[in-house]
Amino acid sequence: MTQRGVLLVNLGSPDSTRVNDVRRFLREFLMDARVLDAPYLTRFCLVHFCILPFRARKTAEAYRKIWRPEGSPLIVISEKFMTAVQKQLAIPVALGMRYQNPSIETAIRELRAQDVDELLLFPLYPHYAMSSYESVVARVRDVLGRLAPNLNLKVVPPFYDDPDYLEAMMASATDYLRRGFDHLLFSFHGLPERHLRKADPTGNHCLVADNCCARPSPAHRTCYRAQALLTVDSVAKRAGIPKSQYSVAFQSRLGRDPWLKPYTEHELVRLAKSGIKKLLVICPSFVTDCLETLEEIGLRGRETFRSAGGGELCPIPCLNDHPQWTSAAAKIVRKQWNSVTSSVSSA
């Protein structure tokens, strides 16, 4: 009898705030060829001689500001999320991190110990990007090739436009929106512009065609920016927010190459100087609060905004383990398995 299972995968965190643990995490992350997409020797030199000697200590200090007594917020919240999803499904569910622990390999071994032979991979990234979604899928396929080559794998596609995901976002943000605000900033994790061009199957649409994200194209199936903007439009329409009261920006740049614009730190200054006194910031590309939301937006972003003359910056928490999000995730799992059953039945 077939035993189905679900593998939830998030980004990951260092094992602790010690510099050595942070350095190990950053090394694994930045040596991923889908994150820093340079030739191996170039990537090795950049990571080990230009980035890690300086960034590891600074990043460790940032993690200390948001670390919980029980560990990394990303890991702690992800585990609560997994437990809540498991309670709504009658099949095994495991959690793995793309980088560090709990590892994807450990999660797959856990599922195999429960006799799982059909696996649904659920990358916890709403939008497609080679450095996140694609990296997770590639890593899981690699591990399965070594540990369980005969296991059947199905992958949840990017869910940026899934109605249940969007309704969960609305449910988690409603209380903050009702309290009133001058402006809502949608801040997404940034990407180098070259990543969008590499992911464009047409080779001549993303960042090439005029108003590319608004023009229908097969490229949108793998276009992070187009998918992000669709999420923004859907949330804004559901919330009834006029276009004059919200904007979009991209955070977390690394290196000197052009990244998606506008940059969040620049947008925070612009909004402050334009007279915004109460700013809400929501980060739809993250389903779980982490360094980028808690420290980069909640601490550094707030200071940037205030220093530029702004008033209150209020981050809207990520979906985390909100009941409507855990319910939405369980529904997404059921829909994916139902689609498999339907396709088999009609074959």
C-alpha positions as CSV (number, residue, x, y, z in Angstrom):
1,M,0.0,0.0,0.0
2,T,1.3,3.4,-0.9
3,Q,2.3,5.7,1.9
4,R,2.4,9.4,1.2
5,G,4.3,12.0,3.1
6,V,5.1,15.8,3.0
7,L,8.4,17.5,3.2
8,L,8.3,21.1,4.2
9,V,11.5,23.0,3.4
10,N,12.5,26.5,4.6
11,L,15.8,28.4,4.2
12,G,17.6,27.6,7.5
13,S,19.6,29.3,10.2
14,P,22.9,29.0,12.0
15,D,22.9,26.5,14.8
16,S,23.8,29.3,17.2
17,T,24.9,32.9,17.3
18,R,28.5,31.9,17.7
19,V,30.7,33.3,14.9
20,N,31.9,29.9,13.8
21,D,28.3,28.6,13.5
22,V,27.2,31.7,11.5
23,R,30.3,31.3,9.3
24,R,29.4,27.7,8.6
25,F,25.9,28.7,7.7
26,L,27.0,31.5,5.4
27,R,29.5,29.3,3.7
28,E,27.0,26.7,2.8
29,F,24.5,29.3,1.7
30,L,26.8,31.4,-0.4
31,M,28.6,28.5,-2.0
32,D,25.3,27.4,-3.5
33,A,25.8,27.9,-7.2
34,R,22.2,29.0,-7.5
35,V,22.7,31.8,-4.9
36,L,26.1,33.1,-5.9
37,D,26.0,32.1,-9.6
38,A,29.7,32.5,-10.4
39,P,32.2,29.9,-11.6
40,Y,33.3,27.7,-8.7
41,L,36.8,29.2,-8.3
42,T,35.4,32.7,-8.4
43,R,32.7,31.9,-6.0
44,F,35.1,30.1,-3.6
45,C,37.5,33.1,-3.6
46,L,34.6,35.6,-3.1
47,V,33.1,33.7,-0.3
48,H,36.2,32.7,1.6
49,F,38.4,35.7,1.1
50,C,36.0,38.7,0.5
51,I,32.8,37.9,2.3
52,L,33.2,35.5,5.3
53,P,36.1,37.3,7.0
54,F,34.0,40.4,7.4
55,R,30.3,39.3,7.2
56,A,30.3,36.4,9.6
57,R,30.9,38.5,12.7
58,K,28.5,41.2,11.7
59,T,25.8,38.7,10.9
60,A,26.4,36.9,14.2
61,E,25.8,40.2,16.0
62,A,22.5,40.7,14.0
63,Y,21.3,37.2,14.9
64,R,22.0,37.9,18.6
65,K,19.5,40.7,18.5
66,I,16.6,38.5,17.5
67,W,17.6,35.1,18.9
68,R,15.1,33.4,21.2
69,P,15.9,31.5,24.3
70,E,14.8,28.3,22.5
71,G,16.8,29.1,19.4
72,S,16.6,30.7,15.9
73,P,13.2,32.3,15.3
74,L,13.0,30.8,11.8
75,I,13.6,27.2,13.2
76,V,11.3,27.6,16.2
77,I,8.4,29.0,14.3
78,S,8.9,26.6,11.4
79,E,8.7,23.7,13.8
80,K,5.4,25.0,15.3
81,F,4.1,25.5,11.8
82,M,5.0,21.9,10.9
83,T,3.3,20.5,14.0
84,A,0.1,22.5,13.3
85,V,0.1,21.3,9.6
86,Q,0.7,17.7,10.8
87,K,-2.4,17.8,13.0
88,Q,-4.5,18.6,9.9
89,L,-3.2,15.8,7.7
90,A,-3.4,12.0,8.1
91,I,0.0,11.5,6.5
92,P,3.6,12.0,7.9
93,V,5.0,15.5,7.7
94,A,8.7,16.4,8.2
95,L,10.6,19.6,8.2
96,G,14.0,20.2,6.6
97,M,16.2,23.3,6.0
98,R,18.0,24.0,2.8
99,Y,21.0,25.0,4.8
100,Q,22.2,23.6,8.1
101,N,19.8,21.9,10.6
102,P,17.4,20.1,10.6
103,S,18.8,19.0,7.3
104,I,16.8,17.8,4.2
105,E,18.7,14.5,4.5
106,T,17.5,14.1,8.1
107,A,13.9,14.9,7.2
108,I,13.9,12.4,4.3
109,R,15.4,9.7,6.5
110,E,12.6,10.4,9.0
111,L,9.9,10.0,6.3
112,R,11.5,6.9,4.9
113,A,11.5,5.4,8.5
114,Q,7.7,5.8,8.3
115,D,7.6,3.9,5.0
116,V,6.8,6.9,2.8
117,D,7.2,6.1,-0.8
118,E,5.4,9.0,-2.4
119,L,6.7,12.4,-1.3
120,L,5.2,15.9,-1.8
121,L,7.9,18.5,-1.5
122,F,6.5,21.8,-0.2
123,P,9.2,24.6,-0.6
124,L,8.0,27.4,1.7
125,Y,8.7,30.1,-0.9
126,P,5.6,31.7,-2.4
127,H,7.5,33.0,-5.4
128,Y,9.9,31.3,-7.9
129,A,13.6,32.1,-7.7
130,M,16.6,30.1,-8.7
131,S,18.3,31.0,-5.4
132,S,15.4,29.7,-3.2
133,Y,12.7,27.6,-4.8
134,E,14.9,26.0,-7.5
135,S,17.7,25.4,-5.1
136,V,15.4,23.5,-2.7
137,V,14.0,21.3,-5.5
138,A,17.5,20.5,-6.9
139,R,18.8,19.7,-3.4
140,V,15.9,17.4,-2.6
141,R,16.3,15.6,-5.9
142,D,20.0,15.1,-5.2
143,V,19.4,13.7,-1.7
144,L,16.6,11.4,-3.0
145,G,19.0,10.1,-5.7
146,R,21.3,8.9,-3.0
147,L,18.9,7.8,-0.3
148,A,15.7,6.8,-2.0
149,P,16.0,6.7,-5.8
150,N,12.8,4.8,-6.3
151,L,10.7,7.2,-4.2
152,N,8.0,9.1,-6.3
153,L,8.4,12.9,-5.9
154,K,5.8,15.7,-6.6
155,V,6.6,19.3,-6.0
156,V,4.2,22.1,-4.9
157,P,4.5,24.9,-7.4
158,P,5.0,28.5,-6.3
159,F,1.8,29.5,-4.5
160,Y,2.0,33.3,-4.9
161,D,-1.6,33.4,-6.4
162,D,-3.1,30.6,-4.3
163,P,-6.4,32.0,-2.9
164,D,-5.9,30.2,0.5
165,Y,-2.4,31.7,0.8
166,L,-3.7,35.2,-0.1
167,E,-6.6,34.9,2.4
168,A,-4.2,33.8,5.1
169,M,-2.1,36.9,4.4
170,M,-5.1,39.1,4.8
171,A,-6.1,37.3,8.0
172,S,-2.7,37.9,9.5
173,A,-2.5,41.5,8.4
174,T,-6.1,42.7,9.1
175,D,-5.6,43.8,12.7
176,Y,-2.6,46.0,11.6
177,L,-4.5,47.5,8.7
178,R,-7.5,48.3,10.8
179,R,-5.5,50.4,13.2
180,G,-4.8,52.9,10.4
181,F,-1.7,53.8,8.5
182,D,-0.3,56.4,6.1
183,H,1.4,54.0,3.8
184,L,1.9,50.2,3.3
185,L,5.3,49.1,2.0
186,F,5.5,45.6,0.4
187,S,9.2,44.6,0.9
188,F,10.3,41.5,-0.9
189,H,13.7,39.8,-0.7
190,G,15.8,41.1,-3.5
191,L,17.4,39.3,-6.4
192,P,20.2,40.2,-8.8
193,E,18.7,41.3,-12.1
194,R,20.8,38.6,-13.9
195,H,18.8,35.9,-12.0
196,L,15.6,37.0,-13.7
197,R,17.3,36.9,-17.1
198,K,18.7,33.5,-16.4
199,A,15.2,32.2,-15.4
200,D,13.5,33.6,-18.5
201,P,12.8,30.7,-20.8
202,T,12.1,33.0,-23.7
203,G,15.4,34.8,-23.4
204,N,13.9,38.1,-24.4
205,H,11.2,39.2,-22.0
206,C,12.2,39.7,-18.3
207,L,13.7,43.2,-17.9
208,V,13.9,43.5,-21.7
209,A,10.4,44.0,-22.9
210,D,8.7,47.3,-22.0
211,N,6.5,46.9,-18.9
212,C,7.5,43.2,-18.9
213,C,5.7,42.1,-15.7
214,A,2.3,43.5,-17.0
215,R,2.6,41.8,-20.4
216,P,1.5,38.2,-20.5
217,S,4.4,35.8,-21.2
218,P,5.5,32.2,-20.5
219,A,8.4,33.9,-18.7
220,H,6.1,34.7,-15.8
221,R,6.0,31.0,-14.7
222,T,9.6,31.5,-13.4
223,C,9.7,35.3,-13.0
224,Y,10.1,36.3,-9.3
225,R,9.2,40.0,-10.0
226,A,6.1,39.3,-12.0
227,Q,4.9,36.8,-9.3
228,A,5.7,39.3,-6.5
229,L,3.7,42.1,-8.2
230,L,0.7,39.8,-8.7
231,T,0.8,39.0,-5.0
232,V,0.9,42.8,-4.2
233,D,-2.1,43.5,-6.5
234,S,-4.1,40.6,-5.0
235,V,-3.5,41.7,-1.4
236,A,-4.1,45.4,-2.2
237,K,-7.4,44.6,-3.9
238,R,-8.6,42.4,-1.1
239,A,-7.7,45.0,1.5
240,G,-9.2,47.9,-0.6
241,I,-5.9,49.9,-0.5
242,P,-5.6,52.5,-3.2
243,K,-2.4,52.5,-5.3
244,S,-1.4,55.9,-3.9
245,Q,-1.2,54.3,-0.4
246,Y,1.2,51.4,-1.0
247,S,4.5,50.8,-2.8
248,V,6.9,47.9,-3.5
249,A,10.6,47.5,-2.7
250,F,13.3,44.8,-2.5
251,Q,15.7,44.2,0.4
252,S,18.8,42.3,1.3
253,R,21.2,43.2,-1.4
254,L,24.6,41.5,-1.6
255,G,27.5,42.7,-3.8
256,R,27.7,45.5,-6.4
257,D,25.7,44.1,-9.3
258,P,22.3,45.6,-10.1
259,W,19.5,44.1,-8.1
260,L,15.7,44.5,-8.4
261,K,14.7,48.1,-7.6
262,P,13.7,50.1,-5.8
263,Y,15.8,49.1,-2.8
264,T,14.0,49.0,0.5
265,E,16.4,51.1,2.3
266,H,16.0,53.8,-0.3
267,E,12.3,53.5,-0.3
268,L,12.2,53.9,3.5
269,V,14.1,57.2,3.2
270,R,11.9,58.4,0.4
271,L,8.7,57.7,2.3
272,A,10.0,59.4,5.4
273,K,11.0,62.5,3.5
274,S,7.6,62.6,1.8
275,G,5.9,63.0,5.2
276,I,4.8,59.5,6.0
277,K,4.4,59.2,9.8
278,K,2.9,55.8,10.2
279,L,4.4,53.1,7.9
280,L,3.3,49.5,7.8
281,V,5.8,47.0,6.2
282,I,4.7,43.6,5.1
283,C,7.2,41.0,3.6
284,P,5.2,38.5,1.5
285,S,8.2,36.6,0.2
286,F,8.9,35.3,3.7
287,V,6.3,33.0,5.3
288,T,8.3,32.9,8.5
289,D,9.9,35.7,10.5
290,C,13.6,35.6,10.3
291,L,16.7,37.8,10.3
292,E,15.5,39.7,7.2
293,T,12.2,40.6,8.8
294,L,13.0,40.9,12.5
295,E,16.4,42.6,12.3
296,E,16.7,44.1,8.8
297,I,13.2,45.6,8.7
298,G,12.1,45.6,12.4
299,L,15.4,47.1,13.8
300,R,17.6,48.6,11.1
301,G,14.7,49.5,8.8
302,R,12.9,51.3,11.7
303,E,16.1,53.3,12.5
304,T,16.6,54.2,8.8
305,F,13.0,55.4,8.6
306,R,13.2,57.5,11.8
307,S,16.6,58.9,11.0
308,A,15.2,60.2,7.7
309,G,12.4,62.0,9.5
310,G,9.7,59.3,9.5
311,G,7.5,58.5,12.5
312,E,6.4,55.0,13.4
313,L,7.4,51.9,11.4
314,C,5.3,48.9,12.2
315,P,6.3,45.5,10.7
316,I,3.4,43.2,10.0
317,P,4.5,39.7,11.2
318,C,4.9,37.0,8.6
319,L,2.4,34.2,8.4
320,N,4.4,32.1,10.8
321,D,2.0,29.6,12.5
322,H,-1.1,31.7,12.1
323,P,-4.1,29.3,12.2
324,Q,-5.4,30.4,8.8
325,W,-1.9,29.9,7.2
326,T,-1.5,26.4,8.7
327,S,-5.0,25.6,7.4
328,A,-4.1,27.0,4.0
329,A,-0.9,25.0,3.8
330,A,-2.9,21.8,4.6
331,K,-5.3,22.7,1.8
332,I,-2.5,23.2,-0.6
333,V,-1.2,19.8,0.2
334,R,-4.6,18.2,-0.3
335,K,-5.1,20.0,-3.6
336,Q,-1.7,18.7,-4.8
337,W,-2.4,15.1,-3.9
338,N,-6.0,15.3,-5.3
339,S,-4.5,16.5,-8.6
340,V,-2.3,13.4,-8.7
341,T,-5.3,11.2,-7.9
342,S,-7.3,12.8,-10.6
343,S,-4.6,12.6,-13.3
344,V,-4.1,8.9,-12.5
345,S,-7.8,8.2,-12.6
346,S,-8.2,9.9,-16.0
347,A,-5.2,8.1,-17.5
